[in-house]
Amino acid sequence: MMVKIRGISYSVETYGEGRPLVLLHGFTGSAETWHPLLNMFQSCQVILIDLIGHGRTDSPADYRRYSMEETVLDLHALFKELELDKPVLAGYSMGGRAALSYAVRYPETVSKLILESCTPGLLSSEERKKRQQSDKELAEMISEKGIPHFVQHWEEIPLFASQKELPEAIQNRERSKRLKNNAAGLSNSLLGMGTGSQTPVWTGLSSLHIPVLLICGERDEKFCRLAEEMKGLLPLSTYIKMKDAGHAVHVEQPQIFGKIVNEFMNK
């Protein structure tokens, strides 16, 4: 269904009944990211949201509308519209940054938090400027050369190297999802909501008194290091390093990922 929130039409999918579990996809993803895992979450109501610029949700022309602050306000209004009572909020990569930023801003509205391959942002202004520049270059590539060229480039970055070992059918499935995005949405998402543009939320971790599950793949050393740092600051956190997985644990080890999420929800 489409839900109008603060001038933006958001695509929302809901499945099942029970405790609400909201799943937020990563950059180049959509609600489809989570479709292969739906049969694992049968004891809860699953809510899948296409974030701004992705999937069937609107892709406005002004990149400032994609900022993390605007996204958090959109999610807050959307949860109210859907009448969600303290959902479990889960996110992967960009979706994890959105979930964490939301929970830091509105901790009383979330019961638990699940963060897969997530960062609270970049602390130094120098790091942020450097990342903003690289995101700007990627955004220009998307605008000038189109989605197919960008997707081919995106799949070759070291972060996703472990996915090359997946069966070809799964690689093709993931590629086809990425190719469904539009150039304006992805480029503006990078400019407005990229890691370099986001206000870091490290200082908010210590005051987040809800259970948090941190998941990373052992082959993704950078994000495992970040998860360990976050665990040291979060009052109620569980950290799981997944064997035989890289950045996208839910793609590379879906059965184990689903089992861990279910166990955490039912604790």
Helices and strands as residue ranges (DSSP letters): E 2-5, E 8-15, E 19-24, G 31-40, E 44-49, G 63-66, H 68-81, E 88-92, H 94-105, G 107-109, E 112-116, H 125-145, H 147-154, G 158-165, H 168-179, H 183-193, G 202-207, E 212-217, H 221-233, E 237-242, H 249-252, H 254-266
